[in-house]
Amino acid sequence: MPVLSLHNTLTRQAEPIEPALTDADGHPLLRVYGCGPTVYSLAHIGNFRSFLTTDLLLRTARALGWRTKYVSNVTDVGHLTDDDVADAQGQDKLAKALQSKEGQRFANVWDLARHYTGALVADWQALNLLEPDVRPRATEHVREQIRAVETLIERGHAYETADGVYFHVPSFPDYGKLSGNRDAEGLATGAAGATREVVTDEAKRDPRDFALWKKDPGHLMQWHSPFAEGTPWGFPGWHIECSVMAQQYLGETIDVHTGGEDLIFPHHECEIAQAESLTGKPFARTWLHTRFLQVEGEKMSKSKGNFITVRDLIEERGIDPLAVRYALISGHYRKPLNFTEKNLQAAAKLVARIRHAYDVLIPQAELRQDEPRDEDHALGELLDEAYDNALAGLCDDLNTPIALREVLAGVGHLSAHDLNRTSAHHAKAFLDKVNALLGIVQHEGQGAPLGETDAFAEQVEALVAERVEARKARDFARADALRDELDALGVEVMDTPQGSTWRRRPTV
C-alpha cells in the first residue's frame, strides 16, 4: 500500500498521515473534523469544493484499509457578517437572512436554519459525498460551549465584561502559529495582512482578544448563561463551537482538521487557541485547507451574477450531479480552481462515458458465454495497474488530476476491449473500486436519483415503467411515443439486459 501524505498547513510541508488510534479490530482509525457551512442560505459550489476535499481524504483512507470517524458541523448560531476578522461585531448572518425577501417566508430564524440544513444534506447526497458519522448543530451544544468558556475563565485564558466574555490572546503564546499572524501590533491594527475590526468594548484587556460569548438580550437566538456581569442572556461566538464539538466527538487531539483557506485566520487560529488552552494538548495534528474557487476566472459573488449553487446546476440546468462532482475535484485542492462552462461540459461527457461503460457495456458483456481468453486477464492487469496508480495519486496529497487521468486510461482500456463475461468481471471490479475511491461512477444509495426532485423523479419513473410494459406488449408505437415524451423532458433512457434505466441528458 502507498503511504498517505498530506500538506500540513501548520508545518507548511507534506507529511505522512499516521492515525494515533486503532479500532477494536486493530485497523488504523482516522479521526477527521471538517468545518461545515452556516445555514443561512444554499451552500455554493465553492463550499462543496472544500467538502469534497474531505470526502476524498476519507475515501482514500478507506481504500488503504483504515477506518474513519468523520464529524462535520452545522453552524446555526453565532456566525456574524464580519467574521473574517477575529472579533467581529457585524450582523448575525441568520438574522440578516431572515430579513431578506427569501427569508420572509420563514416564521422565525429557527425554521430558516432547519430549512437550509435540510437543503445542505440534500445537496450533499446529490453530489455523492459520504455522510458524516456525526453532523452536530451548534444550537444543540450551547451547554457544552458555556462550560468550556467557564473553564477558560477559571484557567486565566478568558475574562468577562458587561458586553461579553473574551479570550485573552496574550495568555496563549502560540497564537498565530497556523496562519503566521504572530505580530501583536499588526494583529491589533490590521497591519501585515491581518486585517481586523475589533469589537468596541472599552473593558477589553487587549485589542486582539476575541469573543467567546456575546451578551445580547435582543438577539433572535439567545440562552441564559452563568455570566453574571450585565445581562445573562446571549449567544456563543462562532469560533468556540468547533473547538467544543470537535473535541466532544473526536477527542482532545484529532488527526486531521479540514476547511477552506478562508478559515485559516481567524477561525482556525482561534479554534487552536481555545482548544489547546482547555486541554494543554495539540488540537489537530494535521490541518488541510482547500484553495478558493473562481467562476470563469473571477471571484464568485452575487453582485457579479456568477454565484452558483449546486441546485442551480442540477435542478435548473439538469446537469448530472456526478458531472458537477467531477468538475469540482478535477483540480488539485491546493491550487485555485477555475470553474468554467467548458470544463463542466467536459466533465459531463467523461462521466457519461464512464456510466455508459458501467450501465451498458458491462451488463451486455456479462451475458456472453465465451471461454476465458488470455487477453481478458491482460485487461484485468491493466485495470489493476490503473487503479493502483489512481490510489497512489490520491495518497500523494490528494492529487486528483493524476487519479482521474489514470481512471480515464483504465476506461479507455475496457472500452477498446471486446468484453465478454470474464473481462466484464475485471471491468466491473475496476469501476466499483473507482467509485469507492472517487465517487464518480454511480450514486451510493443516498438521496433521490441523481439529485432530482421527488416530483420529477416520480414522473419519469412512471413514464419509464409504462414504456417497459409497452415494449413487453410489443406496442412499439406507444413505446416510441413514450421515449419521445421522455426526450422532451430532457431524459435519456438506457435499455440494458437488467432493465431500463434513465438519467438527465447531459448538457454539452
Sequence and secondary structure as in RCSB ss.txt:
>XXXX:A:sequence
MPVLSLHNTLTRQAEPIEPALTDADGHPLLRVYGCGPTVYSLAHIGNFRSFLTTDLLLRTARALGWRTKYVSNVT
DVGHLTDDDVADAQGQDKLAKALQSKEGQRFANVWDLARHYTGALVADWQALNLLEPDVRPRATEHVREQIRAVE
TLIERGHAYETADGVYFHVPSFPDYGKLSGNRDAEGLATGAAGATREVVTDEAKRDPRDFALWKKDPGHLMQWHS
PFAEGTPWGFPGWHIECSVMAQQYLGETIDVHTGGEDLIFPHHECEIAQAESLTGKPFARTWLHTRFLQVEGEKM
SKSKGNFITVRDLIEERGIDPLAVRYALISGHYRKPLNFTEKNLQAAAKLVARIRHAYDVLIPQAELRQDEPRDE
DHALGELLDEAYDNALAGLCDDLNTPIALREVLAGVGHLSAHDLNRTSAHHAKAFLDKVNALLGIVQHEGQGAPL
GETDAFAEQVEALVAERVEARKARDFARADALRDELDALGVEVMDTPQGSTWRRRPTV
>XXXX:A:secstr
    EEEETTTTEEEE   SEE TTS EEEEEEE   BTTS  BHHHHHHHHHHHHHHHHHHHTT EEEEEE BB
 S  BTTTTSTT  S BHHHHHHTSTTGGGSSSHHHHHHHHHHHHHHHHHHTT    SB  BGGGGHHHHHHHHH
HHHHTTSEEE SSEEEE GGG TTTTTTT    HHHHHHT TT        TT SSTT EEEEEE TTSSS EE 
S  SS SEEEE HHHHHHHHHHHHH SSEEEEEEEGGGIIIIIHHHHHHHHHHHSS SEEEEEEE  EEETTEE 
 TTTT   BHHIIIIIS   HHHHHHHHHSS TTS EEE HHHHHHHHHHHHHHHHIIIIIHHHHHT      HH
HHHHHHHHHHHHHHHHHHHHBT  HHHHHHHHHHHHHHHHHS   HHHHHHHHHHHHHHHHHH  SS  S SSGG
G  HHHHHHHHHHHHHHHHHHHTT HHHHHHHHHHHHHTTEEEEEETTEEEEEE    
